[in-house]
Amino acid sequence: MADREDARRSTATRLAVWARRHLTIWITVATTTQAALLAITTMLMQLPGQSDSVITACIGIVLLLAALSVVLPLIGARVERKARTAEELDDKRRYVTTRVLRGSAGELPRLGQLSATDFGVTPTQYTTSGRDPYVPREPDDTQIRDALSAPGPPYPFVLVWGNTKAGKSRITAEAIRAVFPEDTVVLLPASGAALAELALSDKALPSGEGPAVVHLDDITVADLEVLTPAVLDAVARQAVLVATMTAGRRGQILKSGTDSTRVARTALSRAHRDGQGHELVFRPPTDAEREQAEALYPGETFRGSIAETLVGAIELFAKYKAGPDDDPAGCAIVQAAVDCRRAGLTRPVTDAELSRLFALYLPAIRAGVPATPDTFQQGLRTWAAVPVSSQVALLTADTGDGEAGWKALDHIVSADEGARPIHPGLWAELISIVNPSDARAIMYGAENRGEREHAIAAGRKAATSPHLEEAAVSAGYLGILLAGQGEVEASADAFRQAARSQNADRSSMATLQLGIALSNQGKIEAATDAFHQVIHSRNPHTAPLAALVCGKMLEEHGDLDAAQDAYWQAIRSYHPDHAPRAELNLGALLAHAGELSAAGEAFRRVIASNHPDSAPHAALNLGIVLASRGELEAAEQAFRHAIASGHPRHAPPAALGLDQVLALRRGEAPFGATPDGGSEGDEVPPPEGGVPSTSG
């Protein structure tokens, strides 16, 4: 009976949906049928001898059909709307599920449902048994928790960085638990790119009464390079962003100073404590901490950090060092996995990939041992993946965000830095076997290690990604690398691809980069068109810089009127960096044209801006202009202003200018300097995302 009832309902639903989707046909059929029945009923009513019941039945059928002609489409619309909503929810759930480590859209985990290992803590015998009490660490606990507690929106970006096994992941996890309620929604993105997609999509971050928590463990350059200001702003409106990072990786980014890490450096500058984040120093426990740790973990002898002791680092180090003698095959497998991490690959390495790399590494460890499948499996299962007493192994099985694979212990990765070079054959082999998304991470890793040729090879593969935004990010980075190698035409092609990004900031930056590449090819008209496209976009970050760069290019090619117009566009943007630099260049242009009074006014406005680079330069140039006009006292004041700035580039020539002015006042020598615009790296600094300077 129930089955028949369900069947009737299903038939009615299908009919309703059909009526809704074929409304014109339904109305035509229903209207025609009603008209026919109405005509028959009228005829029957006029014929003698017809029973009232027949006529009543006909009228009832007509009325029922009239009602159904309206009701069925309405029911169909409602069913269709519910189906569409369910389909959209399923799409959103699938979209989010592929970009997070736990949960899906509408079903993201709550803080109380997560363990320490979900926040990146290395699993040990204690975490697997559920007996892993936390040993408090002061003042770090208080400082990190205070940072997490900062009010919003915008909510803070809290970064905890330090040496491997200083305890970054655990102290961060405990701080999150201490600050936020257990029902707080937690987003665990699979990568920085996944977070960027979620933050900028309509399938965005969760919202509620309080902020959500977004957690990224062990972030890399590849993660940071997609965390543009727009992404970080979107996250900050709804969630506290918490991340951990190794000190070595952070140091590489900050000291590089190159165009290729500019977005990463800008992202780091958003971290709490004025862009410094919280440094968690690797240290042995204090006496009080050791006493508490030994009470909580009886039988452990704490040497190094607490985290280092709990993972059995000393035992693992000893095993790894003895590997070439004890098990060459297992050691080759571990070295291959370690070098994959060092090369930039953050996901687990699959069996197939490790087996292929194993054949590359084994001869370097022990000649004459055949790299057979059996040798590989034996080295992996009986040595590399066998845990020591802490239940931690050199290689750990990990599903990551996709296919199951193996991940090398962080301790061993750090230990090999500076002690063992990456196998020279790894780069080409690894690039050939990974997908475009992974190639992007390797591109960053190779560039950070000075492997420019391999970075370009990885970038070319990464730019073939079927995901438009991933391909655009990779193409923009590739364009910078190619420009640095002098491959101007190839870099322009890469920037054209990057400019097709759907992200307005990224597209605008790529178009600016394209303009510079065209300028370097001598295609001034095409370059000007590209710069004007960026200027007309009114992008607050790139439009002022495009006007500045365009002005410099036009000035160098003798189109002084157009150059002045471009400089004024940059000046009127009131951008704190690009406006003073444009006015500095404008002043130099006017001075060379003999308009010394107007030049002097421009330099004075730059000085008033107090820009750390341009203001001292403008004071130097103003002194030169005033001295050339014979206003020696005012020139002396301008030179002294530049000297007082202590600027390493502009203070020394200002001192020489002052000496000349003083000599001139004594009647000893003529004055012979001329003002200039900004030098390379001054008036046209590489912007976020990396734009090569056009000056020089």
Buried (B, 14 or more C-beta within 10 A) or exposed (E): EEEEEEEEEEEEEEBBBBBBEBBEEBBEBBEEBBEEBBEEBEEBEEEEEBEEEEBEEBBEBBEEBBEBBEEBBEBBBEBBEEEEEEEEEEEBBEBBEEBBBBBBBEEBBBBEEBEBBBBBBBBBBBBEEEEBEBBEBEEBBEBBBBBBBEEEEBBBBBBBBBBBBBBBBBBBBBBBBBBBEEEBBBBBBBBBBBBBBBBBBEBBBBEEEBBBBBBBBBBBBBBBBBBBBBBBEBBBBBBBBBBBBBBBBBEBBBEBEBBBBBBBBBBBEBBBEEBEBBBBEBBBBEEEBBEBBBEBBEEBEBEBBBBBBBBBBBBBBEBBEEBBEEBBBBBBBBBBBBBBBBBBBBBBBBBEBBBBBBBBBBBEBBEEBEBBEEBBBBBBEEBBBBBBEBBBBBBBEBEBBEEEBBBBBBBBBBBBEEEEEBBEEBBEBBBEBBBBBBBBBBBBBBBBBEBBEBBBBBBBBBBBBEEEBBBBBBBBBBBBBBBBBEBBEBBBBBBBBBBBBEBEBBBBBBBBBBBBBBBBBEBBEBBBBBBBBBBEBEBEBBBBBBBBBBBBBBBEBEBBEBBBBBBBBBBEBEBEBBBBBBBBBBBBBBBBEEBBEBBBBBBBBBBEBEBEBBBBBBBBBBBBBBBBEEBBEBBBBBBBBBBEBEBEEBBEBBBEBBEBBBEBEEEEEEBEBEBBBBBEBBBBBBBBBBBBBBBE
